[in-house]
Structures are given as structure tokens and as C-alpha cells.
Amino acid sequence: MKTTASLFLSGNIVDPVAGKIFPGTVHIEDGIIRSVKQERSASTDQFIMPGLIDAHIHIESSMLVPSEFARLAAVHGTVATVSDPHEIGNVLGIEGVKYMIANGKKVPFKFYFGAPSCVPATPFETAGAELGISELDELLRMDEVKYLSEMMNFPGAINRDPFVMDKLDVAKKYNKPVDGHAPGVKGENARKYIEAGITTDHECFTMEEALEKIKYGMKIQIREGSAAKNFDALVDLLKDHPDHVLFCSDDKHPDDLVEGHINQLVVRAIKKGYDPVKVLRSAILNPIRHYGLDVGILQQGDPADLIVVDSLDNFNVLATYVNGIKVAENGTSLIDAVEEAKPNKFHAQRISESAIRVSPAGSRLKVIKAFDGQLITATEETSPETLNGNVVSKPENDVLKLVVVNRYRQSEPAVAFIRGFGLQSGAIASSVAHDSHNIVAVGVSDEEIVRAVNLVIRERGGVVAVNGQNERVLPLPVAGLMSVDNAYRVAESYHQIDAMAHEMGSKLRAPFMTLSFMALLVITELKLSDKGLFDGKSFRFTELFA
């Protein structure tokens, strides 16, 4: 794939810098925009504009290595991402981050990575690695690393914990911004968090929270991923605060990425009546300026990072260019596949049904309440259902057994119960389990939960659904998080497993994505780590029985 030697594109040019749309012609030569000339009328009805940017995403959640992610994203007009390699960092440490950078460089797409600030995320779970001050310093001095990624330890930042402040100081040393992660933090605590040096947050789920954080100087990343969806709650920030808004997906599963990316948010915002130029500034200009990205914005002398769309209403992407290279055309990716290694860290051994048995120890059982489209949970109580002295799932009441298994070393599984998945048969399991990526499973029977977990262990990472004699497996050999297979085949395989989970009774839009967040201790309220049931409000372990 080569840079276009010389190319002229005519149409309606969208200039987010000047804030206007005008008919004209763009001249590209050797990957650089040589001129942008205004004309009396456009020769076609198409629109030419800078390429779109995802301002916060974990590439690993697409289950694709960066080179394969690029093949899907480019089709939708995305030319760059601000990527937090936190997931692979928790598994493989600094070498995992470097793997992502190296793989991303193999294709014509602009990946900008962060230095993961919280590896491990908490001391209450087992991770595969630790990134300390020296590792963060090594990463942040790299040109490819543009920021310190989401500071999830918001209590530490608020209370000026010395170790947290040392991490923030490393980012300041290299004059690089710090991303935030402070769901529900408002008032004086929000002010203290932001004054510690945190510049963005993608975890706002109410307008009140977002406006308060903007008041203290923070930028808000409006998130619309496969599980967490905050666009409808926050899009009206564009009315009075367009310069404080960035668009992101955070976590995007492969089948959803086939359907669309940041282009979907742009279309929805325009259809709500917002000025297309303001919308595109949020999707393009704001992240470039905030993170200092080397992405072209359709100005003379810029890299030719641009897209051609049929209209601002339909926003069908006709072509995508990165550094003057056409990387997608009319829904077809032009990026070639690359060969890639499969680094991993997986030492779990097969488990048995006896390992996940729970003896009744009270009349009231604590239950995690999962919510569709949210990372937060609630705490409920119910009477335990027992069989042969073992507390079991009660699918008719939507109370299912939840299991987390340490994948880094042999240890006893942690067990809890959860409501909200709706399975009436079978079990699902995954080695994608934020943030430490141990194995997480939920199911109707102990036998099927164990079978699903052991299939993940057999593959040294993957996504699994079992139901009676039926089973589907998507292997994820790269860190137990990603496949190196063709992006479209991965998307189709994941779509089939997701469909099987729905056939088993789940009403969740993204059951595997929701499952992956049930071990995410830094998002309240009740979660399960490999070490036990965790109360996010008190930030300590809690008993299974009330």
C-alpha cells in the first residue's frame, strides 16, 4: 500500500478550524495536503473533511490486535485513536504496551497510546503485572505515548496519596495530559480530583455531573460503547460547551465495530439539530488539540488524513485516507493483514464443580444487580436456593452463580450471585474481565459454569458459551484478550456467541461486555474479584451472606 503521488478531490469542504463549509478542491501530493482551494461550486455532492478520532478506547476490548482493529475502523472514517492499553498492561506489563505500539505501526492508521496509570487497578485483585514509576517514566518519554491514561484511583488523587501524586508528576515532567476516571464524583471531591491535574473524564452518566466537572476545567468524553452508553444523557453539552466535548467509545466489541464507530455519534448529533461543524470539531479538532496528535485537519501542509462522505445527513463514508494512503473505500477495508506474535500469560488449571460449591451461611444472600448499558451495579438480597447443601442458581428469579478464577496462578475460585443476566439455561465465560482479566463466568448450573471456564483455560484465553451439548468458543491467544485472526471472521464468531447467549435467555444488549465489567472493582457498587466479593462503596471485601 503506497502513498498517493498526486490526487485532486473536489466537493464540499468541511473546515473545522475556520468553522465553515465551502465548495472547493483539495490537492494531495506525497501524503501531504498541498492546497485547499475554494471554488464557486462543488463538482460533486460529496463532502470532504478531516478523519474522525476516537478520543478514548481500549483496543483490546474489540478482541482485535491494533492492525486488525484499523481494518474495521477505517471503513467508518476513523483515522486515529487515543488508546489506553490498560488491559494488556494488566496482563503483560510494559511489554504488552510496547506490543500494541509495535503492532499498530505495521498499518497506515494513527494509534496514539497512553501509559496505564493503574496497573494493577487495585490491591484487591490479582493482575499479571505492575507498572511503577520507572515503567511509567519509560513509557511517557516515548513519542508514541501521548498521555497518562485514566487515573482510576480517584480516592488517591482526591486525598493526594503520595504514590498517585508521583505518577501524576511523571506526566507533568513530560508535559503530557492525564485522563480521568471518576464515576459519580461531584462537588468538592470533583474539584480536588481535577486540581490534582486530571483533564478528562469518560465516566459521567448524568448532565449534572458533567456540567460540574466542566465548571472546574475538565473536558468530557461522551462515551457510546458496546455496554456503557452515555450519548443520550450528555449530547446536549454540545449546545453550550462544544469545546469541552470529545467523542469516544471506550469499549467496542468486534460485531459492533463492523456496524459503525465514531461516525454513528456524529450522525446522531447532527440529526438532533446540532451544527455539523461544531459536531465535527468535537469528533476531530478537540482530541487533536488536547492530546497534541499529529493528525491532519485539512489545512495546507497537513498530513492527508481525511474522509469523503456522501452527505452530512447519511454520512456514508466513500473513502478514508491516512497520510495520503487510501485505507478504505465504499465499505471495504484496503488495509492488508499482518503476521503477528501471540504473547500471553495464562497459568490457570482446570477446575471442578466442587471448587465452586457454596454452603449456606445465613438466611439472606447478597446479590449483585447488573444493569443493561451500565458499568455500575447495585446490591440486593434474596433467600438462597439450595440443592444438596449447595447454594445454586435460581434462574426463575434471575439469580445466577457468578465465578471468577485466577488465571495467573492456581487458587480457589471466588463465587458470588448476580441478577440481571436473565439466562435460563447454559453458561458463558470469558478471559476478558476488567481490569485484571482473570476468568469470569455466569451460568444456570455448576456443571455448565465449570465446563465454560475449562474451555477458556483450554484455549489459554477466549470467549465461551455452553448450553447442554452445544458450545461455541472464540479463542483469544494474545494476552487472553485478542485474536490475530481476520477482523471480520472474529466479528462473525463473536456475533454467533453473543446470539447464543441471547438464545439462552439473556436480555442484555451485550451480555459478554457486561460480564467483563462484573470484576471491575473501581466502579461501584458490588463486584467480584478473584479474591472475593467486593463492596465498592466502602472499598473493602464483604461477606456473601448478609
C-alpha positions as CSV (number, residue, x, y, z in Angstrom):
1,M,0.0,0.0,0.0
2,K,1.6,3.2,-1.2
3,T,1.1,7.0,-0.6
4,T,-0.8,8.6,-3.5
5,A,1.7,10.6,-5.6
6,S,-0.8,13.3,-6.6
7,L,-4.5,13.5,-6.1
8,F,-7.2,16.1,-6.5
9,L,-10.5,15.7,-4.5
10,S,-13.4,18.1,-5.2
11,G,-16.5,18.6,-3.2
12,N,-18.0,20.5,-0.2
13,I,-15.0,21.0,2.1
14,V,-15.7,21.0,5.8
15,D,-13.1,23.1,7.6
16,P,-13.4,22.7,11.4
17,V,-10.7,25.3,12.0
18,A,-12.4,28.1,10.1
19,G,-15.8,26.8,11.2
20,K,-17.3,26.7,7.7
21,I,-18.3,24.6,4.7
22,F,-17.4,25.7,1.2
23,P,-17.1,24.2,-2.3
24,G,-13.5,23.5,-3.3
25,T,-10.7,21.2,-4.3
26,V,-8.0,19.5,-2.1
27,H,-4.7,18.8,-3.7
28,I,-2.7,15.9,-2.1
29,E,0.8,15.1,-3.0
30,D,3.2,12.6,-1.4
31,G,0.8,12.2,1.6
32,I,0.6,16.0,2.3
33,I,-2.1,18.5,1.6
34,R,-0.5,20.9,-0.8
35,S,-3.5,23.2,-1.2
36,V,-7.2,23.7,-0.3
37,K,-8.8,26.0,-2.9
38,Q,-12.3,27.4,-2.6
39,E,-14.3,27.4,-5.8
40,R,-17.6,28.8,-6.9
41,S,-19.4,25.5,-6.9
42,A,-18.5,21.9,-6.0
43,S,-18.2,19.4,-8.8
44,T,-19.9,16.7,-6.8
45,D,-22.3,16.4,-3.9
46,Q,-19.7,14.7,-1.7
47,F,-18.2,16.2,1.5
48,I,-14.5,16.2,2.3
49,M,-13.4,16.6,5.9
50,P,-10.7,15.5,8.3
51,G,-10.8,12.0,9.5
52,L,-12.6,11.0,12.8
53,I,-10.9,10.3,16.1
54,D,-11.9,8.0,19.0
55,A,-10.8,10.1,22.0
56,H,-10.7,7.1,24.4
57,I,-10.8,3.4,23.6
58,H,-9.3,0.2,24.9
59,I,-8.4,-1.5,21.6
60,E,-8.2,-4.8,23.4
61,S,-12.0,-4.8,24.0
62,S,-12.5,-5.1,20.3
63,M,-10.8,-8.5,20.7
64,L,-8.6,-7.5,17.8
65,V,-4.9,-6.6,17.7
66,P,-4.5,-2.9,16.6
67,S,-3.7,-3.8,13.0
68,E,-7.0,-5.7,12.6
69,F,-8.9,-3.0,14.6
70,A,-7.7,-0.5,12.0
71,R,-9.1,-2.5,9.1
72,L,-12.6,-2.2,10.6
73,A,-12.4,1.4,12.0
74,A,-11.1,2.9,8.8
75,V,-14.2,1.8,6.9
76,H,-16.2,4.1,9.1
77,G,-14.0,7.2,8.6
78,T,-11.8,6.8,11.7
79,V,-8.2,7.7,11.1
80,A,-6.8,7.7,14.7
81,T,-7.5,6.6,18.2
82,V,-6.4,7.7,21.6
83,S,-5.9,4.3,23.0
84,D,-5.4,3.2,26.6
85,P,-3.5,-0.2,26.7
86,H,-4.6,-0.7,30.3
87,E,-6.0,-4.1,29.6
88,I,-2.9,-5.7,28.1
89,G,-0.8,-3.7,30.6
90,N,-2.6,-5.6,33.4
91,V,-1.7,-8.9,31.8
92,L,1.8,-8.4,30.3
93,G,3.0,-5.1,31.8
94,I,5.3,-2.7,29.8
95,E,6.0,-5.3,27.2
96,G,2.3,-5.6,26.5
97,V,2.1,-1.8,25.9
98,K,5.1,-2.0,23.6
99,Y,3.5,-4.9,21.7
100,M,0.4,-2.7,21.0
101,I,2.6,0.2,19.8
102,A,4.7,-2.1,17.5
103,N,1.7,-3.8,16.0
104,G,-0.1,-0.5,15.4
105,K,2.9,0.8,13.4
106,K,2.5,-2.0,10.9
107,V,-0.5,-0.5,9.2
108,P,-1.5,3.0,7.8
109,F,-3.5,4.2,10.8
110,K,-2.7,6.5,13.7
111,F,-2.7,4.9,17.1
112,Y,-1.8,7.1,20.0
113,F,-1.3,5.2,23.2
114,G,-1.3,6.2,26.9
115,A,0.8,5.0,29.8
116,P,-1.5,2.9,32.0
117,S,-1.7,4.7,35.4
118,C,-3.3,2.0,37.5
119,V,-1.7,-1.5,37.0
120,P,-2.9,-3.2,39.0
121,A,-6.1,-1.3,39.3
122,T,-6.5,-2.2,43.0
123,P,-4.7,-4.3,45.6
124,F,-7.9,-6.4,45.9
125,E,-7.4,-8.5,42.8
126,T,-4.6,-10.5,41.1
127,A,-3.1,-9.0,38.0
128,G,-0.3,-10.3,35.8
129,A,1.9,-7.2,36.1
130,E,2.7,-4.0,37.8
131,L,3.6,-0.6,36.3
132,G,5.5,1.5,38.8
133,I,7.1,5.0,38.5
134,S,10.1,3.8,36.5
135,E,7.9,2.0,34.0
136,L,5.6,5.0,33.6
137,D,8.7,7.2,33.1
138,E,10.0,4.9,30.4
139,L,6.6,4.9,28.6
140,L,5.9,8.7,28.9
141,R,9.2,9.7,27.4
142,M,8.2,7.8,24.2
143,D,6.8,9.9,21.4
144,E,4.1,7.3,20.7
145,V,2.8,7.7,24.3
146,K,0.8,10.9,24.4
147,Y,-0.8,10.9,27.9
148,L,-1.1,9.2,31.3
149,S,-4.2,7.1,30.9
150,E,-7.2,7.1,33.1
151,M,-6.5,7.7,36.8
152,M,-9.0,5.2,38.3
153,N,-7.7,5.7,41.8
154,F,-9.8,8.8,42.3
155,P,-9.8,8.5,46.1
156,G,-6.0,8.6,45.9
157,A,-6.0,11.6,43.7
158,I,-8.5,13.4,45.8
159,N,-6.7,12.7,49.0
160,R,-3.2,13.3,47.5
161,D,-1.9,9.9,48.0
162,P,1.9,10.1,47.6
163,F,2.2,7.2,45.1
164,V,-0.7,8.6,43.0
165,M,0.9,12.1,43.0
166,D,4.2,10.6,42.0
167,K,2.5,9.1,38.9
168,L,0.9,12.4,38.1
169,D,4.2,14.2,38.4
170,V,5.8,11.9,35.8
171,A,3.1,13.1,33.3
172,K,3.8,16.7,34.3
173,K,7.5,16.1,33.8
174,Y,6.9,15.3,30.1
175,N,4.1,17.9,29.7
176,K,1.5,15.2,28.9
177,P,-2.1,15.3,29.9
178,V,-3.8,12.9,32.4
179,D,-7.0,11.2,31.6
180,G,-9.6,10.7,34.4
181,H,-12.0,8.0,35.6
182,A,-14.2,9.3,38.4
183,P,-17.8,8.0,38.0
184,G,-20.3,9.9,40.2
185,V,-17.6,12.2,41.7
186,K,-19.1,15.6,42.3
187,G,-18.8,18.7,44.4
188,E,-15.7,19.4,46.4
189,N,-14.2,15.9,45.6
190,A,-14.6,16.7,41.9
191,R,-12.7,20.0,42.3
192,K,-9.9,18.3,44.3
193,Y,-9.6,15.5,41.7
194,I,-9.4,17.9,38.8
195,E,-7.0,20.2,40.6
196,A,-4.6,17.2,41.0
197,G,-4.1,17.5,37.3
198,I,-6.8,15.3,35.7
199,T,-8.0,16.7,32.4
200,T,-10.8,14.5,31.1
201,D,-13.5,12.0,32.2
202,H,-15.4,9.5,30.2
203,E,-17.4,8.1,33.1
204,C,-20.1,10.8,33.5
205,F,-23.6,9.4,33.3
206,T,-25.6,12.5,34.2
207,M,-25.7,16.0,32.8
208,E,-25.3,17.4,36.4
209,E,-22.1,15.6,36.9
210,A,-20.7,16.6,33.5
211,L,-21.5,20.3,33.9
212,E,-19.9,20.4,37.4
213,K,-16.7,18.8,36.0
214,I,-16.6,21.3,33.1
215,K,-17.0,24.1,35.6
216,Y,-13.8,23.0,37.2
217,G,-12.0,22.9,33.9
218,M,-12.4,19.3,32.8
219,K,-13.2,18.0,29.3
220,I,-15.9,15.4,28.9
221,Q,-15.6,12.4,26.7
222,I,-19.1,11.4,25.6
223,R,-19.0,7.6,25.5
224,E,-21.0,5.2,23.5
225,G,-19.6,1.7,23.6
226,S,-21.0,-1.8,23.5
227,A,-22.0,-1.8,27.1
228,A,-21.8,1.7,28.6
229,K,-23.9,4.2,26.6
230,N,-24.0,7.9,27.7
231,F,-24.6,9.7,24.5
232,D,-28.3,10.5,25.1
233,A,-27.6,11.7,28.6
234,L,-24.7,14.0,27.6
235,V,-25.1,15.1,23.9
236,D,-26.7,18.4,24.9
237,L,-23.3,19.5,26.2
238,L,-22.8,20.5,22.6
239,K,-25.2,23.3,23.0
240,D,-23.1,25.5,25.3
241,H,-19.9,23.6,25.8
242,P,-18.8,22.2,22.4
243,D,-15.1,23.0,23.0
244,H,-15.2,20.8,26.2
245,V,-16.7,17.7,24.4
246,L,-14.9,14.8,22.8
247,F,-16.5,11.6,21.4
248,C,-15.3,8.1,22.4
249,S,-16.4,4.5,22.5
250,D,-14.2,3.3,25.4
251,D,-15.0,-0.4,24.8
252,K,-16.3,-1.7,21.4
253,H,-16.9,-5.3,20.6
254,P,-16.0,-6.5,17.1
255,D,-19.5,-7.1,15.8
256,D,-20.5,-3.6,16.9
257,L,-17.4,-2.2,15.2
258,V,-18.4,-3.8,12.0
259,E,-21.6,-1.7,12.1
260,G,-20.0,1.6,13.0
261,H,-17.8,3.7,15.1
262,I,-17.5,7.5,15.9
263,N,-19.4,8.2,12.7
264,Q,-22.5,6.9,14.4
265,L,-22.2,9.6,17.1
266,V,-21.6,12.3,14.5
267,V,-24.8,11.3,12.6
268,R,-26.9,11.2,15.8
269,A,-25.7,14.6,17.0
270,I,-26.3,16.2,13.6
271,K,-29.8,14.6,13.4
272,K,-30.6,16.2,16.8
273,G,-30.1,19.5,15.1
274,Y,-26.5,20.4,16.2
275,D,-24.3,22.4,13.8
276,P,-22.3,19.8,11.8
277,V,-19.1,21.9,12.1
278,K,-19.4,22.0,15.9
279,V,-20.1,18.3,16.0
280,L,-17.0,17.6,13.8
281,R,-14.9,19.8,16.0
282,S,-15.7,17.6,18.9
283,A,-15.0,14.4,16.9
284,I,-11.8,15.7,15.3
285,L,-10.3,19.0,16.4
286,N,-10.8,18.8,20.2
287,P,-8.9,15.5,20.7
288,I,-6.1,16.6,18.3
289,R,-5.5,19.8,20.3
290,H,-6.0,18.2,23.8
291,Y,-3.5,15.3,23.2
292,G,-1.2,17.0,20.7
293,L,-1.9,14.5,18.0
294,D,-0.1,14.5,14.6
295,V,-3.3,14.2,12.7
296,G,-4.2,16.4,9.7
297,I,-7.1,18.8,9.9
298,L,-7.4,19.6,6.2
299,Q,-5.0,22.6,6.3
300,Q,-2.2,23.3,3.8
301,G,0.9,21.4,4.8
302,D,-1.0,18.9,7.0
303,P,-0.8,15.1,6.6
304,A,-3.6,14.0,4.3
305,D,-5.8,12.3,7.0
306,L,-9.3,12.8,5.6
307,I,-12.5,11.2,4.6
308,V,-15.1,11.7,1.9
309,V,-18.8,11.2,2.7
310,D,-21.9,11.3,0.6
311,S,-23.8,13.8,2.8
312,L,-23.9,15.2,6.3
313,D,-27.2,13.5,6.9
314,N,-26.4,10.0,5.9
315,F,-22.7,10.2,6.4
316,N,-21.9,7.2,4.3
317,V,-18.1,7.1,4.1
318,L,-17.0,6.8,0.5
319,A,-13.2,6.9,1.2
320,T,-10.8,7.2,4.0
321,Y,-7.2,8.4,3.7
322,V,-4.3,8.3,6.2
323,N,-1.1,10.1,5.2
324,G,-2.5,10.2,1.7
325,I,-2.9,6.4,1.6
326,K,-6.5,5.3,0.7
327,V,-7.2,2.8,3.5
328,A,-10.9,2.2,2.9
329,E,-13.4,2.7,0.0
330,N,-17.2,2.2,-0.1
331,G,-17.3,0.0,2.9
332,T,-14.3,-2.1,2.0
333,S,-11.1,-2.0,4.0
334,L,-7.9,-1.7,1.9
335,I,-5.5,-2.3,4.8
336,D,-3.5,-5.5,4.5
337,A,-3.4,-8.1,7.2
338,V,-0.1,-8.6,9.0
339,E,1.6,-11.5,10.7
340,E,1.8,-11.2,14.5
341,A,3.1,-13.0,17.5
342,K,0.8,-14.2,20.4
343,P,2.3,-13.1,23.8
344,N,0.3,-14.4,26.7
345,K,0.3,-15.1,30.4
346,F,-2.0,-18.0,31.4
347,H,-1.3,-20.4,34.2
348,A,-4.8,-21.5,35.4
349,Q,-5.5,-25.1,35.8
350,R,-8.9,-26.8,35.2
351,I,-11.4,-26.5,38.0
352,S,-14.1,-28.9,39.3
353,E,-17.6,-28.5,40.4
354,S,-16.6,-28.9,44.0
355,A,-14.4,-25.8,43.7
356,I,-17.4,-23.5,43.2
357,R,-19.8,-25.0,45.8
358,V,-21.1,-22.6,48.3
359,S,-22.5,-23.8,51.7
360,P,-25.4,-21.7,53.1
361,A,-24.3,-19.4,55.9
362,G,-27.3,-17.3,56.5
363,S,-30.9,-16.6,55.5
364,R,-30.1,-13.7,53.3
365,L,-27.8,-13.9,50.3
366,K,-26.2,-10.7,48.8
367,V,-26.8,-10.4,45.1
368,I,-25.0,-8.2,42.6
369,K,-27.6,-6.3,40.4
370,A,-26.3,-5.7,36.9
371,F,-27.8,-3.0,34.7
372,D,-28.0,-3.1,30.9
373,G,-25.8,-0.5,29.3
374,Q,-24.0,0.5,32.6
375,L,-20.9,-0.5,34.4
376,I,-22.3,0.3,37.8
377,T,-24.1,-2.3,39.9
378,A,-26.4,-2.4,43.0
379,T,-26.7,-4.6,46.0
380,E,-29.8,-6.7,46.6
381,E,-30.7,-9.5,48.9
382,T,-32.6,-12.7,48.5
383,S,-33.3,-16.1,50.1
384,P,-30.6,-18.6,49.0
385,E,-31.7,-21.5,46.8
386,T,-30.1,-24.7,48.0
387,L,-29.6,-28.2,46.5
388,N,-27.8,-31.0,48.4
389,G,-26.3,-28.5,50.8
390,N,-25.0,-26.2,48.0
391,V,-26.3,-22.7,47.2
392,V,-27.2,-22.8,43.5
393,S,-28.6,-20.6,40.8
394,K,-32.3,-19.8,40.7
395,P,-33.0,-18.9,37.0
396,E,-36.7,-18.4,37.5
397,N,-35.8,-15.4,39.8
398,D,-32.8,-14.4,37.6
399,V,-30.3,-15.2,40.4
400,L,-27.3,-16.9,38.8
401,K,-24.0,-18.1,40.2
402,L,-21.0,-15.8,39.2
403,V,-17.5,-17.2,39.3
404,V,-14.0,-15.5,39.0
405,V,-11.0,-17.7,38.6
406,N,-7.4,-16.5,38.9
407,R,-5.7,-17.1,35.6
408,Y,-2.1,-16.2,36.7
409,R,-1.7,-18.9,39.4
410,Q,-3.6,-21.7,40.9
411,S,-6.0,-20.7,43.6
412,E,-9.6,-21.3,44.7
413,P,-12.3,-19.7,42.6
414,A,-14.3,-16.8,44.0
415,V,-18.1,-17.2,43.9
416,A,-21.0,-14.8,44.2
417,F,-24.5,-14.4,42.8
418,I,-25.9,-12.0,40.3
419,R,-29.2,-10.8,38.9
420,G,-29.7,-9.1,35.5
421,F,-28.3,-11.6,33.0
422,G,-31.5,-13.5,32.5
423,L,-30.0,-16.8,31.4
424,Q,-32.5,-19.7,31.6
425,S,-30.0,-22.3,30.6
426,G,-26.3,-22.8,30.0
427,A,-23.3,-20.6,31.0
428,I,-21.0,-18.0,29.5
429,A,-17.4,-17.3,30.4
430,S,-14.6,-15.0,29.3
431,S,-10.9,-14.2,30.0
432,V,-11.8,-10.5,29.2
433,A,-12.6,-9.3,32.7
434,H,-11.7,-5.8,33.6
435,D,-9.3,-4.8,35.0
436,S,-7.1,-7.8,35.8
437,H,-8.5,-10.1,33.2
438,N,-9.0,-13.2,35.3
439,I,-11.6,-15.7,34.1
440,V,-15.2,-14.7,34.8
441,A,-18.3,-16.9,34.2
442,V,-22.0,-16.9,35.0
443,G,-24.5,-19.6,34.5
444,V,-27.5,-21.7,35.4
445,S,-25.8,-24.8,36.6
446,D,-22.5,-25.6,38.3
447,E,-21.7,-28.2,35.7
448,E,-22.0,-25.8,32.8
449,I,-20.2,-23.0,34.6
450,V,-17.2,-25.3,35.1
451,R,-17.3,-26.5,31.5
452,A,-17.3,-23.0,30.2
453,V,-14.4,-22.0,32.5
454,N,-12.4,-25.0,31.5
455,L,-12.9,-24.3,27.8
456,V,-11.4,-20.8,28.4
457,I,-8.5,-22.4,30.2
458,R,-8.0,-24.9,27.4
459,E,-7.6,-22.1,24.8
460,R,-5.4,-20.0,27.2
461,G,-8.0,-17.3,26.8
462,G,-11.2,-16.8,25.0
463,V,-15.0,-16.2,25.0
464,V,-17.2,-19.2,25.5
465,A,-20.9,-20.1,25.6
466,V,-22.2,-23.6,26.5
467,N,-25.7,-24.9,26.6
468,G,-26.3,-28.6,27.0
469,Q,-24.3,-30.3,24.3
470,N,-23.8,-27.1,22.4
471,E,-20.7,-24.9,22.8
472,R,-19.1,-22.0,21.0
473,V,-15.6,-20.8,21.5
474,L,-13.7,-17.7,20.3
475,P,-10.0,-18.2,21.1
476,L,-8.1,-15.0,22.2
477,P,-4.5,-16.1,22.2
478,V,-2.9,-12.6,22.6
479,A,-2.9,-12.0,26.3
480,G,-6.2,-13.8,26.6
481,L,-7.7,-10.6,25.2
482,M,-7.3,-10.5,21.4
483,S,-7.3,-12.6,18.3
484,V,-4.9,-12.3,15.4
485,D,-7.4,-13.6,13.0
486,N,-9.2,-11.6,10.3
487,A,-11.3,-8.9,11.9
488,Y,-14.4,-9.8,10.0
489,R,-14.1,-13.5,11.0
490,V,-13.6,-12.5,14.6
491,A,-16.7,-10.3,14.4
492,E,-18.8,-13.0,12.9
493,S,-17.6,-15.6,15.5
494,Y,-18.3,-13.2,18.3
495,H,-21.7,-12.4,16.8
496,Q,-22.6,-16.1,16.9
497,I,-21.5,-16.5,20.5
498,D,-23.4,-13.3,21.5
499,A,-26.5,-14.6,19.7
500,M,-26.2,-17.9,21.6
501,A,-26.2,-16.1,24.9
502,H,-29.4,-14.3,23.9
503,E,-30.9,-17.6,22.8
504,M,-30.1,-18.9,26.3
505,G,-32.3,-16.1,27.7
506,S,-30.1,-13.0,28.3
507,K,-31.9,-9.7,27.6
508,L,-28.8,-7.7,27.9
509,R,-27.7,-5.9,24.8
510,A,-24.1,-7.0,25.3
511,P,-24.0,-9.9,27.8
512,F,-20.3,-10.6,27.4
513,M,-19.4,-6.9,27.7
514,T,-21.5,-6.6,30.8
515,L,-19.9,-9.8,32.2
516,S,-16.5,-8.3,31.6
517,F,-17.3,-5.5,34.0
518,M,-18.5,-7.6,36.9
519,A,-15.0,-7.8,38.2
520,L,-14.3,-4.1,37.7
521,L,-13.8,-3.1,41.4
522,V,-13.3,0.6,40.7
523,I,-16.9,1.0,39.5
524,T,-19.4,0.7,42.3
525,E,-21.3,-0.9,43.9
526,L,-20.9,-4.7,44.4
527,K,-18.4,-6.6,42.2
528,L,-16.4,-9.9,42.4
529,S,-12.7,-10.2,42.1
530,D,-10.6,-13.4,42.2
531,K,-10.1,-12.7,45.9
532,G,-13.8,-12.4,46.9
533,L,-16.9,-10.2,46.9
534,F,-16.1,-6.5,47.0
535,D,-18.0,-3.5,48.2
536,G,-17.0,-0.5,46.0
537,K,-18.6,2.0,48.4
538,S,-16.6,1.0,51.4
539,F,-13.7,-0.2,49.2
540,R,-13.3,-3.4,51.0
541,F,-14.3,-7.0,50.8
542,T,-17.7,-8.0,52.1
543,E,-19.4,-11.3,53.1
544,L,-21.6,-13.2,50.7
545,F,-24.4,-13.6,53.3
546,A,-26.0,-10.6,54.9
